[in-house]
Amino acid sequence: MSTAAGPSSTINGSRNPSANLEHLNAAVSAIEELQVQVRDIKEKADKKMAVLRTENEILKSDVEELSERVSFLATMLGVRNEEDERDGQNGGSLSEIDPTLRGTSEPVSEASSSANKLSAMELSFAASKSKAI
């Protein structure tokens, strides 16, 4: 009785070994193509990551330089910064101009303080657009 072995051999396709070999070769080719595509994607991603890391380092350097410029300008203008405010140093309100640097010992009024804050921001903006010192 060869019929007992017949249905299982038909399901597995053992009666047509060349068709199985063709399917196997097609699967191997597809896997190889996928491997090439994955390798290409990884190479492109690595190159992009290298560019992004370099850009990030440049931007960090720019931020550090601008922070130093702002700090210098704040010192020159007598502007108190947030860190001093949090630490309780220098007293006064945030970004208040030191009256001794203005040639007067009177406290800064709200209106003039706002104007000085704007001037400090304008100077900071102008400094960020200027070339390195």
C-alpha positions in Angstrom: 0.0 0.0 0.0 1.8 2.9 -1.3 -1.2 5.2 -0.7 -0.3 5.7 3.0 2.9 7.4 2.1 1.4 9.2 -0.9 -0.5 12.2 0.8 2.4 13.2 3.1 4.9 13.1 0.3 2.6 15.3 -1.8 2.2 17.8 1.0 5.9 18.1 1.5 6.5 18.3 -2.2 9.0 15.5 -2.2 7.6 14.3 -5.6 9.0 17.5 -7.2 12.5 18.1 -5.8 13.4 20.6 -8.4 10.5 22.9 -7.3 11.8 22.7 -3.7 15.3 23.6 -4.9 13.9 26.6 -6.8 12.1 27.8 -3.7 15.1 27.3 -1.6 17.3 29.2 -4.1 14.8 32.0 -4.3 14.7 32.3 -0.5 18.5 32.4 -0.3 18.6 35.1 -3.0 16.0 37.1 -1.1 18.0 36.8 2.1 21.2 37.8 0.4 19.5 40.9 -1.1 18.1 41.8 2.3 21.6 41.5 3.8 23.0 43.9 1.2 20.2 46.3 1.9 20.7 46.1 5.6 24.4 46.7 5.2 23.8 49.7 3.0 21.3 51.1 5.5 23.7 50.6 8.4 26.5 52.3 6.4 24.3 55.3 5.6 23.1 55.5 9.2 26.7 55.4 10.5 27.7 58.2 8.2 24.7 60.3 9.2 25.4 59.7 12.9 29.0 60.8 12.4 27.8 64.0 10.7 25.2 64.6 13.5 27.8 64.0 16.2 30.2 66.5 14.5 27.4 69.1 14.2 26.4 68.5 17.8 30.0 69.2 19.0 30.1 72.3 16.9 26.8 73.5 18.3 28.0 72.8 21.9 31.1 74.8 21.2 29.0 77.7 19.8 26.7 77.6 22.9 29.7 77.6 25.2 31.2 80.6 23.3 27.9 82.5 23.3 27.4 81.8 27.0 30.9 83.2 27.7 30.0 86.3 25.6 26.7 86.8 27.5 28.5 86.3 30.8 31.1 88.9 29.7 28.4 91.4 28.6 26.4 90.8 31.8 29.5 91.5 33.8 30.3 94.7 31.8 26.7 95.9 32.2 26.4 94.8 35.8 23.5 92.5 35.0 22.8 90.0 37.8 22.2 86.4 36.6 19.8 83.7 37.7 22.5 81.7 39.4 23.4 84.7 41.7 19.7 85.1 42.3 19.2 81.5 43.3 22.4 81.5 45.5 21.2 84.7 47.2 24.3 86.6 46.0 24.2 90.3 45.0 20.5 90.6 46.0 18.1 92.6 43.9 15.8 91.4 41.1 16.8 89.2 38.3 18.7 91.1 35.5 18.7 94.3 37.5 21.4 96.7 36.4 24.0 97.5 39.1 23.4 101.3 39.9 27.0 101.8 40.8 28.0 101.0 37.3 25.6 103.6 36.0 27.2 106.3 38.1 24.4 106.6 40.6 23.7 105.0 43.9 19.9 105.1 43.5 18.1 101.9 42.9 17.0 101.1 39.4 13.3 101.9 38.7 11.0 99.3 37.0 10.9 101.3 33.8 14.6 101.8 33.4 15.2 98.2 34.5 13.0 96.9 31.7 14.8 99.2 29.2 18.1 97.9 30.5 16.9 94.3 30.2 15.9 95.0 26.6 19.3 96.6 25.9 21.1 93.6 27.4 19.1 91.3 25.2 19.8 93.4 22.1 23.5 93.3 22.9 23.4 89.6 23.5 21.6 89.1 20.2 24.1 91.3 18.4 27.0 89.5 20.1 25.6 86.1 18.9 25.5 87.4 15.3 29.0 88.9 15.4 32.2 87.1 14.6 34.5 85.6 17.3 36.6 88.0 19.3 
